[in-house]
Amino acid sequence: MDQIARTTQDIGHVLRQARKAKGLTQSELAHRAGVWQRTVSNIETSASGAKVDTIFDLLAALDLEIHIVPRSKMKPDDLEDIF
C-alpha cells in the first residue's frame, strides 16, 4: 500500500483506508493505539491539530510506517488527471 499524503486530510484518508482494509472499526483501532475512538474519528476526517505522536501510534497499530522522500513534481498534463 503506497500512498502519497501531502495534507492532514490525506493522512486521515490513508488511515481510514488502512483501517477498513484490515476490517477494524474505529473503536478497535483506538484500543490498539491507546487512544479514544473520537480521536480516530477526528483524525480520519481532518487530522488537523492531531499530535504527531498520535499519528505514529495509529500507524503502528495498523503496521504502517512513513517514508520521507523528495516531493514528486507534476507535469502540467498530469493536472488534467486530477480534475
mmCIF file of the N, C-alpha and C atoms, coordinates in Angstrom:
data_MODEL
# 
_entry.id   MODEL 
# 
loop_
_atom_site.group_PDB 
_atom_site.id 
_atom_site.type_symbol 
_atom_site.label_atom_id 
_atom_site.label_alt_id 
_atom_site.label_comp_id 
_atom_site.label_asym_id 
_atom_site.label_entity_id 
_atom_site.label_seq_id 
_atom_site.pdbx_PDB_ins_code 
_atom_site.Cartn_x 
_atom_site.Cartn_y 
_atom_site.Cartn_z 
_atom_site.occupancy 
_atom_site.B_iso_or_equiv 
_atom_site.pdbx_formal_charge 
_atom_site.auth_seq_id 
_atom_site.auth_comp_id 
_atom_site.auth_asym_id 
_atom_site.auth_atom_id 
_atom_site.pdbx_PDB_model_num 
ATOM 1   N N  . MET A 1 1  ? 0.848   -1.175 0.000   1.00 0.00 ? 1  MET A N  1 
ATOM 2   C CA . MET A 1 1  ? 0.000   0.000  0.000   1.00 0.00 ? 1  MET A CA 1 
ATOM 3   C C  . MET A 1 1  ? 0.893   1.237  0.000   1.00 0.00 ? 1  MET A C  1 
ATOM 4   N N  . ASP A 1 2  ? 1.140   1.788  -1.158  1.00 0.00 ? 2  ASP A N  1 
ATOM 5   C CA . ASP A 1 2  ? 1.895   3.031  -1.261  1.00 0.00 ? 2  ASP A CA 1 
ATOM 6   C C  . ASP A 1 2  ? 0.918   4.165  -1.510  1.00 0.00 ? 2  ASP A C  1 
ATOM 7   N N  . GLN A 1 3  ? 0.924   5.133  -0.633  1.00 0.00 ? 3  GLN A N  1 
ATOM 8   C CA . GLN A 1 3  ? 0.034   6.285  -0.746  1.00 0.00 ? 3  GLN A CA 1 
ATOM 9   C C  . GLN A 1 3  ? 0.851   7.557  -0.605  1.00 0.00 ? 3  GLN A C  1 
ATOM 10  N N  . ILE A 1 4  ? 0.487   8.567  -1.340  1.00 0.00 ? 4  ILE A N  1 
ATOM 11  C CA . ILE A 1 4  ? 1.101   9.880  -1.180  1.00 0.00 ? 4  ILE A CA 1 
ATOM 12  C C  . ILE A 1 4  ? 0.186   10.707 -0.299  1.00 0.00 ? 4  ILE A C  1 
ATOM 13  N N  . ALA A 1 5  ? 0.761   11.279 0.741   1.00 0.00 ? 5  ALA A N  1 
ATOM 14  C CA . ALA A 1 5  ? -0.002  12.150 1.642   1.00 0.00 ? 5  ALA A CA 1 
ATOM 15  C C  . ALA A 1 5  ? 0.734   13.473 1.744   1.00 0.00 ? 5  ALA A C  1 
ATOM 16  N N  . ARG A 1 6  ? 0.058   14.518 1.316   1.00 0.00 ? 6  ARG A N  1 
ATOM 17  C CA . ARG A 1 6  ? 0.663   15.853 1.347   1.00 0.00 ? 6  ARG A CA 1 
ATOM 18  C C  . ARG A 1 6  ? -0.083  16.800 2.270   1.00 0.00 ? 6  ARG A C  1 
ATOM 19  N N  . THR A 1 7  ? -1.220  16.382 2.772   1.00 0.00 ? 7  THR A N  1 
ATOM 20  C CA . THR A 1 7  ? -2.013  17.232 3.657   1.00 0.00 ? 7  THR A CA 1 
ATOM 21  C C  . THR A 1 7  ? -2.494  16.397 4.843   1.00 0.00 ? 7  THR A C  1 
ATOM 22  N N  . THR A 1 8  ? -2.987  17.074 5.863   1.00 0.00 ? 8  THR A N  1 
ATOM 23  C CA . THR A 1 8  ? -3.544  16.361 7.006   1.00 0.00 ? 8  THR A CA 1 
ATOM 24  C C  . THR A 1 8  ? -4.764  15.546 6.588   1.00 0.00 ? 8  THR A C  1 
ATOM 25  N N  . GLN A 1 9  ? -5.535  16.051 5.640   1.00 0.00 ? 9  GLN A N  1 
ATOM 26  C CA . GLN A 1 9  ? -6.682  15.313 5.143   1.00 0.00 ? 9  GLN A CA 1 
ATOM 27  C C  . GLN A 1 9  ? -6.233  14.027 4.445   1.00 0.00 ? 9  GLN A C  1 
ATOM 28  N N  . ASP A 1 10 ? -5.114  14.099 3.714   1.00 0.00 ? 10 ASP A N  1 
ATOM 29  C CA . ASP A 1 10 ? -4.575  12.911 3.053   1.00 0.00 ? 10 ASP A CA 1 
ATOM 30  C C  . ASP A 1 10 ? -4.184  11.849 4.083   1.00 0.00 ? 10 ASP A C  1 
ATOM 31  N N  . ILE A 1 11 ? -3.557  12.265 5.164   1.00 0.00 ? 11 ILE A N  1 
ATOM 32  C CA . ILE A 1 11 ? -3.162  11.333 6.226   1.00 0.00 ? 11 ILE A CA 1 
ATOM 33  C C  . ILE A 1 11 ? -4.414  10.643 6.788   1.00 0.00 ? 11 ILE A C  1 
ATOM 34  N N  . GLY A 1 12 ? -5.433  11.423 7.065   1.00 0.00 ? 12 GLY A N  1 
ATOM 35  C CA . GLY A 1 12 ? -6.672  10.861 7.589   1.00 0.00 ? 12 GLY A CA 1 
ATOM 36  C C  . GLY A 1 12 ? -7.283  9.860  6.631   1.00 0.00 ? 12 GLY A C  1 
ATOM 37  N N  . HIS A 1 13 ? -7.266  10.180 5.348   1.00 0.00 ? 13 HIS A N  1 
ATOM 38  C CA . HIS A 1 13 ? -7.827  9.290  4.334   1.00 0.00 ? 13 HIS A CA 1 
ATOM 39  C C  . HIS A 1 13 ? -7.037  7.985  4.265   1.00 0.00 ? 13 HIS A C  1 
ATOM 40  N N  . VAL A 1 14 ? -5.719  8.069  4.314   1.00 0.00 ? 14 VAL A N  1 
ATOM 41  C CA . VAL A 1 14 ? -4.874  6.872  4.272   1.00 0.00 ? 14 VAL A CA 1 
ATOM 42  C C  . VAL A 1 14 ? -5.141  5.998  5.495   1.00 0.00 ? 14 VAL A C  1 
ATOM 43  N N  . LEU A 1 15 ? -5.237  6.626  6.662   1.00 0.00 ? 15 LEU A N  1 
ATOM 44  C CA . LEU A 1 15 ? -5.503  5.861  7.877   1.00 0.00 ? 15 LEU A CA 1 
ATOM 45  C C  . LEU A 1 15 ? -6.865  5.161  7.794   1.00 0.00 ? 15 LEU A C  1 
ATOM 46  N N  . ARG A 1 16 ? -7.874  5.855  7.301   1.00 0.00 ? 16 ARG A N  1 
ATOM 47  C CA . ARG A 1 16 ? -9.204  5.258  7.165   1.00 0.00 ? 16 ARG A CA 1 
ATOM 48  C C  . ARG A 1 16 ? -9.165  4.060  6.215   1.00 0.00 ? 16 ARG A C  1 
ATOM 49  N N  . GLN A 1 17 ? -8.514  4.232  5.054   1.00 0.00 ? 17 GLN A N  1 
ATOM 50  C CA . GLN A 1 17 ? -8.416  3.135  4.085   1.00 0.00 ? 17 GLN A CA 1 
ATOM 51  C C  . GLN A 1 17 ? -7.714  1.920  4.695   1.00 0.00 ? 17 GLN A C  1 
ATOM 52  N N  . ALA A 1 18 ? -6.619  2.166  5.407   1.00 0.00 ? 18 ALA A N  1 
ATOM 53  C CA . ALA A 1 18 ? -5.858  1.071  6.011   1.00 0.00 ? 18 ALA A CA 1 
ATOM 54  C C  . ALA A 1 18 ? -6.680  0.372  7.094   1.00 0.00 ? 18 ALA A C  1 
ATOM 55  N N  . ARG A 1 19 ? -7.392  1.154  7.891   1.00 0.00 ? 19 ARG A N  1 
ATOM 56  C CA . ARG A 1 19 ? -8.232  0.571  8.947   1.00 0.00 ? 19 ARG A CA 1 
ATOM 57  C C  . ARG A 1 19 ? -9.305  -0.322 8.336   1.00 0.00 ? 19 ARG A C  1 
ATOM 58  N N  . LYS A 1 20 ? -9.975  0.192  7.317   1.00 0.00 ? 20 LYS A N  1 
ATOM 59  C CA . LYS A 1 20 ? -11.042 -0.580 6.680   1.00 0.00 ? 20 LYS A CA 1 
ATOM 60  C C  . LYS A 1 20 ? -10.492 -1.826 5.975   1.00 0.00 ? 20 LYS A C  1 
ATOM 61  N N  . ALA A 1 21 ? -9.318  -1.702 5.373   1.00 0.00 ? 21 ALA A N  1 
ATOM 62  C CA . ALA A 1 21 ? -8.704  -2.846 4.694   1.00 0.00 ? 21 ALA A CA 1 
ATOM 63  C C  . ALA A 1 21 ? -8.386  -3.964 5.681   1.00 0.00 ? 21 ALA A C  1 
ATOM 64  N N  . LYS A 1 22 ? -8.106  -3.606 6.913   1.00 0.00 ? 22 LYS A N  1 
ATOM 65  C CA . LYS A 1 22 ? -7.825  -4.601 7.956   1.00 0.00 ? 22 LYS A CA 1 
ATOM 66  C C  . LYS A 1 22 ? -9.100  -5.061 8.666   1.00 0.00 ? 22 LYS A C  1 
ATOM 67  N N  . GLY A 1 23 ? -10.234 -4.488 8.271   1.00 0.00 ? 23 GLY A N  1 
ATOM 68  C CA . GLY A 1 23 ? -11.507 -4.890 8.849   1.00 0.00 ? 23 GLY A CA 1 
ATOM 69  C C  . GLY A 1 23 ? -11.700 -4.435 10.287  1.00 0.00 ? 23 GLY A C  1 
ATOM 70  N N  . LEU A 1 24 ? -11.070 -3.320 10.638  1.00 0.00 ? 24 LEU A N  1 
ATOM 71  C CA . LEU A 1 24 ? -11.165 -2.793 12.001  1.00 0.00 ? 24 LEU A CA 1 
ATOM 72  C C  . LEU A 1 24 ? -12.183 -1.665 12.088  1.00 0.00 ? 24 LEU A C  1 
ATOM 73  N N  . THR A 1 25 ? -12.865 -1.591 13.217  1.00 0.00 ? 25 THR A N  1 
ATOM 74  C CA . THR A 1 25 ? -13.706 -0.425 13.493  1.00 0.00 ? 25 THR A CA 1 
ATOM 75  C C  . THR A 1 25 ? -12.818 0.667  14.072  1.00 0.00 ? 25 THR A C  1 
ATOM 76  N N  . GLN A 1 26 ? -13.349 1.865  14.133  1.00 0.00 ? 26 GLN A N  1 
ATOM 77  C CA . GLN A 1 26 ? -12.604 2.948  14.773  1.00 0.00 ? 26 GLN A CA 1 
ATOM 78  C C  . GLN A 1 26 ? -12.307 2.609  16.228  1.00 0.00 ? 26 GLN A C  1 
ATOM 79  N N  . SER A 1 27 ? -13.253 1.994  16.902  1.00 0.00 ? 27 SER A N  1 
ATOM 80  C CA . SER A 1 27 ? -13.064 1.623  18.310  1.00 0.00 ? 27 SER A CA 1 
ATOM 81  C C  . SER A 1 27 ? -11.948 0.600  18.471  1.00 0.00 ? 27 SER A C  1 
ATOM 82  N N  . GLU A 1 28 ? -11.914 -0.378 17.574  1.00 0.00 ? 28 GLU A N  1 
ATOM 83  C CA . GLU A 1 28 ? -10.862 -1.399 17.647  1.00 0.00 ? 28 GLU A CA 1 
ATOM 84  C C  . GLU A 1 28 ? -9.488  -0.791 17.403  1.00 0.00 ? 28 GLU A C  1 
ATOM 85  N N  . LEU A 1 29 ? -9.393  0.089  16.406  1.00 0.00 ? 29 LEU A N  1 
ATOM 86  C CA . LEU A 1 29 ? -8.115  0.753  16.143  1.00 0.00 ? 29 LEU A CA 1 
ATOM 87  C C  . LEU A 1 29 ? -7.717  1.628  17.323  1.00 0.00 ? 29 LEU A C  1 
ATOM 88  N N  . ALA A 1 30 ? -8.673  2.346  17.866  1.00 0.00 ? 30 ALA A N  1 
ATOM 89  C CA . ALA A 1 30 ? -8.396  3.205  19.021  1.00 0.00 ? 30 ALA A CA 1 
ATOM 90  C C  . ALA A 1 30 ? -7.846  2.386  20.184  1.00 0.00 ? 30 ALA A C  1 
ATOM 91  N N  . HIS A 1 31 ? -8.450  1.230  20.441  1.00 0.00 ? 31 HIS A N  1 
ATOM 92  C CA . HIS A 1 31 ? -7.992  0.363  21.528  1.00 0.00 ? 31 HIS A CA 1 
ATOM 93  C C  . HIS A 1 31 ? -6.553  -0.090 21.284  1.00 0.00 ? 31 HIS A C  1 
ATOM 94  N N  . ARG A 1 32 ? -6.253  -0.509 20.058  1.00 0.00 ? 32 ARG A N  1 
ATOM 95  C CA . ARG A 1 32 ? -4.896  -0.964 19.712  1.00 0.00 ? 32 ARG A CA 1 
ATOM 96  C C  . ARG A 1 32 ? -3.867  0.153  19.868  1.00 0.00 ? 32 ARG A C  1 
ATOM 97  N N  . ALA A 1 33 ? -4.274  1.379  19.528  1.00 0.00 ? 33 ALA A N  1 
ATOM 98  C CA . ALA A 1 33 ? -3.340  2.516  19.561  1.00 0.00 ? 33 ALA A CA 1 
ATOM 99  C C  . ALA A 1 33 ? -3.320  3.214  20.917  1.00 0.00 ? 33 ALA A C  1 
ATOM 100 N N  . GLY A 1 34 ? -4.259  2.879  21.780  1.00 0.00 ? 34 GLY A N  1 
ATOM 101 C CA . GLY A 1 34 ? -4.306  3.515  23.099  1.00 0.00 ? 34 GLY A CA 1 
ATOM 102 C C  . GLY A 1 34 ? -4.834  4.936  23.075  1.00 0.00 ? 34 GLY A C  1 
ATOM 103 N N  . VAL A 1 35 ? -5.798  5.167  22.171  1.00 0.00 ? 35 VAL A N  1 
ATOM 104 C CA . VAL A 1 35 ? -6.418  6.493  22.070  1.00 0.00 ? 35 VAL A CA 1 
ATOM 105 C C  . VAL A 1 35 ? -7.933  6.325  22.118  1.00 0.00 ? 35 VAL A C  1 
ATOM 106 N N  . TRP A 1 36 ? -8.642  7.419  22.182  1.00 0.00 ? 36 TRP A N  1 
ATOM 107 C CA . TRP A 1 36 ? -10.101 7.404  22.174  1.00 0.00 ? 36 TRP A CA 1 
ATOM 108 C C  . TRP A 1 36 ? -10.616 7.187  20.756  1.00 0.00 ? 36 TRP A C  1 
ATOM 109 N N  . GLN A 1 37 ? -11.789 6.565  20.638  1.00 0.00 ? 37 GLN A N  1 
ATOM 110 C CA . GLN A 1 37 ? -12.425 6.385  19.330  1.00 0.00 ? 37 GLN A CA 1 
ATOM 111 C C  . GLN A 1 37 ? -12.665 7.725  18.671  1.00 0.00 ? 37 GLN A C  1 
ATOM 112 N N  . ARG A 1 38 ? -13.051 8.714  19.448  1.00 0.00 ? 38 ARG A N  1 
ATOM 113 C CA . ARG A 1 38 ? -13.308 10.055 18.909  1.00 0.00 ? 38 ARG A CA 1 
ATOM 114 C C  . ARG A 1 38 ? -12.046 10.642 18.274  1.00 0.00 ? 38 ARG A C  1 
ATOM 115 N N  . THR A 1 39 ? -10.891 10.325 18.843  1.00 0.00 ? 39 THR A N  1 
ATOM 116 C CA . THR A 1 39 ? -9.617  10.790 18.282  1.00 0.00 ? 39 THR A CA 1 
ATOM 117 C C  . THR A 1 39 ? -9.410  10.192 16.904  1.00 0.00 ? 39 THR A C  1 
ATOM 118 N N  . VAL A 1 40 ? -9.682  8.904  16.765  1.00 0.00 ? 40 VAL A N  1 
ATOM 119 C CA . VAL A 1 40 ? -9.559  8.248  15.458  1.00 0.00 ? 40 VAL A CA 1 
ATOM 120 C C  . VAL A 1 40 ? -10.501 8.913  14.462  1.00 0.00 ? 40 VAL A C  1 
ATOM 121 N N  . SER A 1 41 ? -11.732 9.143  14.870  1.00 0.00 ? 41 SER A N  1 
ATOM 122 C CA . SER A 1 41 ? -12.709 9.787  14.002  1.00 0.00 ? 41 SER A CA 1 
ATOM 123 C C  . SER A 1 41 ? -12.240 11.173 13.559  1.00 0.00 ? 41 SER A C  1 
ATOM 124 N N  . ASN A 1 42 ? -11.760 11.960 14.510  1.00 0.00 ? 42 ASN A N  1 
ATOM 125 C CA . ASN A 1 42 ? -11.296 13.310 14.183  1.00 0.00 ? 42 ASN A CA 1 
ATOM 126 C C  . ASN A 1 42 ? -10.122 13.280 13.207  1.00 0.00 ? 42 ASN A C  1 
ATOM 127 N N  . ILE A 1 43 ? -9.201  12.366 13.417  1.00 0.00 ? 43 ILE A N  1 
ATOM 128 C CA . ILE A 1 43 ? -8.033  12.283 12.531  1.00 0.00 ? 43 ILE A CA 1 
ATOM 129 C C  . ILE A 1 43 ? -8.451  11.807 11.148  1.00 0.00 ? 43 ILE A C  1 
ATOM 130 N N  . GLU A 1 44 ? -9.348  10.836 11.088  1.00 0.00 ? 44 GLU A N  1 
ATOM 131 C CA . GLU A 1 44 ? -9.790  10.339 9.782   1.00 0.00 ? 44 GLU A CA 1 
ATOM 132 C C  . GLU A 1 44 ? -10.542 11.395 8.984   1.00 0.00 ? 44 GLU A C  1 
ATOM 133 N N  . THR A 1 45 ? -11.199 12.307 9.665   1.00 0.00 ? 45 THR A N  1 
ATOM 134 C CA . THR A 1 45 ? -11.975 13.314 8.933   1.00 0.00 ? 45 THR A CA 1 
ATOM 135 C C  . THR A 1 45 ? -11.191 14.579 8.635   1.00 0.00 ? 45 THR A C  1 
ATOM 136 N N  . SER A 1 46 ? -10.124 14.864 9.393   1.00 0.00 ? 46 SER A N  1 
ATOM 137 C CA . SER A 1 46 ? -9.352  16.060 9.050   1.00 0.00 ? 46 SER A CA 1 
ATOM 138 C C  . SER A 1 46 ? -7.914  16.006 9.503   1.00 0.00 ? 46 SER A C  1 
ATOM 139 N N  . ALA A 1 47 ? -7.613  15.331 10.614  1.00 0.00 ? 47 ALA A N  1 
ATOM 140 C CA . ALA A 1 47 ? -6.270  15.227 11.184  1.00 0.00 ? 47 ALA A CA 1 
ATOM 141 C C  . ALA A 1 47 ? -5.694  16.584 11.603  1.00 0.00 ? 47 ALA A C  1 
ATOM 142 N N  . SER A 1 48 ? -6.443  17.635 11.417  1.00 0.00 ? 48 SER A N  1 
ATOM 143 C CA . SER A 1 48 ? -5.974  18.960 11.800  1.00 0.00 ? 48 SER A CA 1 
ATOM 144 C C  . SER A 1 48 ? -5.819  19.038 13.312  1.00 0.00 ? 48 SER A C  1 
ATOM 145 N N  . GLY A 1 49 ? -4.654  19.442 13.749  1.00 0.00 ? 49 GLY A N  1 
ATOM 146 C CA . GLY A 1 49 ? -4.388  19.585 15.170  1.00 0.00 ? 49 GLY A CA 1 
ATOM 147 C C  . GLY A 1 49 ? -4.019  18.293 15.869  1.00 0.00 ? 49 GLY A C  1 
ATOM 148 N N  . ALA A 1 50 ? -3.935  17.201 15.133  1.00 0.00 ? 50 ALA A N  1 
ATOM 149 C CA . ALA A 1 50 ? -3.576  15.915 15.735  1.00 0.00 ? 50 ALA A CA 1 
ATOM 150 C C  . ALA A 1 50 ? -2.112  15.928 16.145  1.00 0.00 ? 50 ALA A C  1 
ATOM 151 N N  . LYS A 1 51 ? -1.827  15.323 17.276  1.00 0.00 ? 51 LYS A N  1 
ATOM 152 C CA . LYS A 1 51 ? -0.445  15.209 17.724  1.00 0.00 ? 51 LYS A CA 1 
ATOM 153 C C  . LYS A 1 51 ? 0.294   14.219 16.832  1.00 0.00 ? 51 LYS A C  1 
ATOM 154 N N  . VAL A 1 52 ? 1.521   14.524 16.536  1.00 0.00 ? 52 VAL A N  1 
ATOM 155 C CA . VAL A 1 52 ? 2.335   13.631 15.716  1.00 0.00 ? 52 VAL A CA 1 
ATOM 156 C C  . VAL A 1 52 ? 2.463   12.271 16.399  1.00 0.00 ? 52 VAL A C  1 
ATOM 157 N N  . ASP A 1 53 ? 2.625   12.268 17.714  1.00 0.00 ? 53 ASP A N  1 
ATOM 158 C CA . ASP A 1 53 ? 2.718   11.001 18.450  1.00 0.00 ? 53 ASP A CA 1 
ATOM 159 C C  . ASP A 1 53 ? 1.479   10.141 18.228  1.00 0.00 ? 53 ASP A C  1 
ATOM 160 N N  . THR A 1 54 ? 0.323   10.765 18.197  1.00 0.00 ? 54 THR A N  1 
ATOM 161 C CA . THR A 1 54 ? -0.922  10.021 17.989  1.00 0.00 ? 54 THR A CA 1 
ATOM 162 C C  . THR A 1 54 ? -0.964  9.427  16.588  1.00 0.00 ? 54 THR A C  1 
ATOM 163 N N  . ILE A 1 55 ? -0.537  10.189 15.596  1.00 0.00 ? 55 ILE A N  1 
ATOM 164 C CA . ILE A 1 55 ? -0.484  9.684  14.220  1.00 0.00 ? 55 ILE A CA 1 
ATOM 165 C C  . ILE A 1 55 ? 0.421   8.457  14.165  1.00 0.00 ? 55 ILE A C  1 
ATOM 166 N N  . PHE A 1 56 ? 1.586   8.546  14.814  1.00 0.00 ? 56 PHE A N  1 
ATOM 167 C CA . PHE A 1 56 ? 2.503   7.406  14.807  1.00 0.00 ? 56 PHE A CA 1 
ATOM 168 C C  . PHE A 1 56 ? 1.942   6.213  15.571  1.00 0.00 ? 56 PHE A C  1 
ATOM 169 N N  . ASP A 1 57 ? 1.196   6.455  16.644  1.00 0.00 ? 57 ASP A N  1 
ATOM 170 C CA . ASP A 1 57 ? 0.548   5.360  17.369  1.00 0.00 ? 57 ASP A CA 1 
ATOM 171 C C  . ASP A 1 57 ? -0.453  4.635  16.466  1.00 0.00 ? 57 ASP A C  1 
ATOM 172 N N  . LEU A 1 58 ? -1.228  5.403  15.707  1.00 0.00 ? 58 LEU A N  1 
ATOM 173 C CA . LEU A 1 58 ? -2.203  4.804  14.794  1.00 0.00 ? 58 LEU A CA 1 
ATOM 174 C C  . LEU A 1 58 ? -1.502  4.046  13.667  1.00 0.00 ? 58 LEU A C  1 
ATOM 175 N N  . LEU A 1 59 ? -0.446  4.638  13.127  1.00 0.00 ? 59 LEU A N  1 
ATOM 176 C CA . LEU A 1 59 ? 0.311   3.951  12.077  1.00 0.00 ? 59 LEU A CA 1 
ATOM 177 C C  . LEU A 1 59 ? 0.870   2.630  12.584  1.00 0.00 ? 59 LEU A C  1 
ATOM 178 N N  . ALA A 1 60 ? 1.431   2.637  13.784  1.00 0.00 ? 60 ALA A N  1 
ATOM 179 C CA . ALA A 1 60 ? 1.989   1.409  14.356  1.00 0.00 ? 60 ALA A CA 1 
ATOM 180 C C  . ALA A 1 60 ? 0.901   0.368  14.565  1.00 0.00 ? 60 ALA A C  1 
ATOM 181 N N  . ALA A 1 61 ? -0.263  0.796  15.028  1.00 0.00 ? 61 ALA A N  1 
ATOM 182 C CA . ALA A 1 61 ? -1.372  -0.132 15.252  1.00 0.00 ? 61 ALA A CA 1 
ATOM 183 C C  . ALA A 1 61 ? -1.857  -0.750 13.940  1.00 0.00 ? 61 ALA A C  1 
ATOM 184 N N  . LEU A 1 62 ? -1.625  -0.070 12.838  1.00 0.00 ? 62 LEU A N  1 
ATOM 185 C CA . LEU A 1 62 ? -2.016  -0.563 11.513  1.00 0.00 ? 62 LEU A CA 1 
ATOM 186 C C  . LEU A 1 62 ? -0.846  -1.222 10.776  1.00 0.00 ? 62 LEU A C  1 
ATOM 187 N N  . ASP A 1 63 ? 0.291   -1.373 11.459  1.00 0.00 ? 63 ASP A N  1 
ATOM 188 C CA . ASP A 1 63 ? 1.511   -1.935 10.853  1.00 0.00 ? 63 ASP A CA 1 
ATOM 189 C C  . ASP A 1 63 ? 1.953   -1.130 9.630   1.00 0.00 ? 63 ASP A C  1 
ATOM 190 N N  . LEU A 1 64 ? 1.894   0.193  9.761   1.00 0.00 ? 64 LEU A N  1 
ATOM 191 C CA . LEU A 1 64 ? 2.332   1.100  8.697   1.00 0.00 ? 64 LEU A CA 1 
ATOM 192 C C  . LEU A 1 64 ? 3.482   1.960  9.199   1.00 0.00 ? 64 LEU A C  1 
ATOM 193 N N  . GLU A 1 65 ? 4.198   2.552  8.266   1.00 0.00 ? 65 GLU A N  1 
ATOM 194 C CA . GLU A 1 65 ? 5.269   3.471  8.610   1.00 0.00 ? 65 GLU A CA 1 
ATOM 195 C C  . GLU A 1 65 ? 5.311   4.585  7.575   1.00 0.00 ? 65 GLU A C  1 
ATOM 196 N N  . ILE A 1 66 ? 6.011   5.638  7.904   1.00 0.00 ? 66 ILE A N  1 
ATOM 197 C CA . ILE A 1 66 ? 6.154   6.779  6.997   1.00 0.00 ? 66 ILE A CA 1 
ATOM 198 C C  . ILE A 1 66 ? 7.541   6.750  6.372   1.00 0.00 ? 66 ILE A C  1 
ATOM 199 N N  . HIS A 1 67 ? 7.601   6.968  5.077   1.00 0.00 ? 67 HIS A N  1 
ATOM 200 C CA . HIS A 1 67 ? 8.861   7.134  4.370   1.00 0.00 ? 67 HIS A CA 1 
ATOM 201 C C  . HIS A 1 67 ? 8.912   8.574  3.876   1.00 0.00 ? 67 HIS A C  1 
ATOM 202 N N  . ILE A 1 68 ? 9.953   9.284  4.228   1.00 0.00 ? 68 ILE A N  1 
ATOM 203 C CA . ILE A 1 68 ? 10.105  10.664 3.780   1.00 0.00 ? 68 ILE A CA 1 
ATOM 204 C C  . ILE A 1 68 ? 10.954  10.658 2.511   1.00 0.00 ? 68 ILE A C  1 
ATOM 205 N N  . VAL A 1 69 ? 10.385  11.176 1.438   1.00 0.00 ? 69 VAL A N  1 
ATOM 206 C CA . VAL A 1 69 ? 11.068  11.208 0.146   1.00 0.00 ? 69 VAL A CA 1 
ATOM 207 C C  . VAL A 1 69 ? 10.888  12.596 -0.463  1.00 0.00 ? 69 VAL A C  1 
ATOM 208 N N  . PRO A 1 70 ? 11.753  12.954 -1.411  1.00 0.00 ? 70 PRO A N  1 
ATOM 209 C CA . PRO A 1 70 ? 11.550  14.232 -2.094  1.00 0.00 ? 70 PRO A CA 1 
ATOM 210 C C  . PRO A 1 70 ? 10.177  14.258 -2.759  1.00 0.00 ? 70 PRO A C  1 
ATOM 211 N N  . ARG A 1 71 ? 9.567   15.403 -2.715  1.00 0.00 ? 71 ARG A N  1 
ATOM 212 C CA . ARG A 1 71 ? 8.236   15.566 -3.310  1.00 0.00 ? 71 ARG A CA 1 
ATOM 213 C C  . ARG A 1 71 ? 8.311   15.371 -4.815  1.00 0.00 ? 71 ARG A C  1 
ATOM 214 N N  . SER A 1 72 ? 7.379   14.606 -5.351  1.00 0.00 ? 72 SER A N  1 
ATOM 215 C CA . SER A 1 72 ? 7.341   14.388 -6.791  1.00 0.00 ? 72 SER A CA 1 
ATOM 216 C C  . SER A 1 72 ? 6.830   15.646 -7.471  1.00 0.00 ? 72 SER A C  1 
ATOM 217 N N  . LYS A 1 73 ? 7.346   15.890 -8.635  1.00 0.00 ? 73 LYS A N  1 
ATOM 218 C CA . LYS A 1 73 ? 6.945   17.061 -9.416  1.00 0.00 ? 73 LYS A CA 1 
ATOM 219 C C  . LYS A 1 73 ? 5.942   16.628 -10.464 1.00 0.00 ? 73 LYS A C  1 
ATOM 220 N N  . MET A 1 74 ? 4.857   17.368 -10.541 1.00 0.00 ? 74 MET A N  1 
ATOM 221 C CA . MET A 1 74 ? 3.833   17.055 -11.533 1.00 0.00 ? 74 MET A CA 1 
ATOM 222 C C  . MET A 1 74 ? 4.054   17.889 -12.785 1.00 0.00 ? 74 MET A C  1 
ATOM 223 N N  . LYS A 1 75 ? 3.764   17.275 -13.912 1.00 0.00 ? 75 LYS A N  1 
ATOM 224 C CA . LYS A 1 75 ? 3.795   17.991 -15.180 1.00 0.00 ? 75 LYS A CA 1 
ATOM 225 C C  . LYS A 1 75 ? 2.419   18.599 -15.416 1.00 0.00 ? 75 LYS A C  1 
ATOM 226 N N  . PRO A 1 76 ? 2.317   19.691 -16.151 1.00 0.00 ? 76 PRO A N  1 
ATOM 227 C CA . PRO A 1 76 ? 1.014   20.309 -16.403 1.00 0.00 ? 76 PRO A CA 1 
ATOM 228 C C  . PRO A 1 76 ? -0.034  19.331 -16.918 1.00 0.00 ? 76 PRO A C  1 
ATOM 229 N N  . ASP A 1 77 ? 0.375   18.362 -17.758 1.00 0.00 ? 77 ASP A N  1 
ATOM 230 C CA . ASP A 1 77 ? -0.580  17.386 -18.303 1.00 0.00 ? 77 ASP A CA 1 
ATOM 231 C C  . ASP A 1 77 ? -1.162  16.495 -17.200 1.00 0.00 ? 77 ASP A C  1 
ATOM 232 N N  . ASP A 1 78 ? -0.388  16.287 -16.114 1.00 0.00 ? 78 ASP A N  1 
ATOM 233 C CA . ASP A 1 78 ? -0.856  15.437 -15.018 1.00 0.00 ? 78 ASP A CA 1 
ATOM 234 C C  . ASP A 1 78 ? -2.021  16.078 -14.279 1.00 0.00 ? 78 ASP A C  1 
ATOM 235 N N  . LEU A 1 79 ? -2.117  17.384 -14.292 1.00 0.00 ? 79 LEU A N  1 
ATOM 236 C CA . LEU A 1 79 ? -3.198  18.072 -13.601 1.00 0.00 ? 79 LEU A CA 1 
ATOM 237 C C  . LEU A 1 79 ? -4.563  17.696 -14.163 1.00 0.00 ? 79 LEU A C  1 
ATOM 238 N N  . GLU A 1 80 ? -4.614  17.420 -15.468 1.00 0.00 ? 80 GLU A N  1 
ATOM 239 C CA . GLU A 1 80 ? -5.884  17.041 -16.085 1.00 0.00 ? 80 GLU A CA 1 
ATOM 240 C C  . GLU A 1 80 ? -6.425  15.757 -15.469 1.00 0.00 ? 80 GLU A C  1 
ATOM 241 N N  . ASP A 1 81 ? -5.545  14.860 -15.048 1.00 0.00 ? 81 ASP A N  1 
ATOM 242 C CA . ASP A 1 81 ? -5.987  13.596 -14.460 1.00 0.00 ? 81 ASP A CA 1 
ATOM 243 C C  . ASP A 1 81 ? -6.621  13.792 -13.100 1.00 0.00 ? 81 ASP A C  1 
ATOM 244 N N  . ILE A 1 82 ? -6.278  14.874 -12.421 1.00 0.00 ? 82 ILE A N  1 
ATOM 245 C CA . ILE A 1 82 ? -6.818  15.141 -11.091 1.00 0.00 ? 82 ILE A CA 1 
ATOM 246 C C  . ILE A 1 82 ? -8.242  15.654 -11.180 1.00 0.00 ? 82 ILE A C  1 
ATOM 247 N N  . PHE A 1 83 ? -8.525  16.477 -12.166 1.00 0.00 ? 83 PHE A N  1 
ATOM 248 C CA . PHE A 1 83 ? -9.837  17.122 -12.252 1.00 0.00 ? 83 PHE A CA 1 
ATOM 249 C C  . PHE A 1 83 ? -10.737 16.442 -13.202 1.00 0.00 ? 83 PHE A C  1 
# 
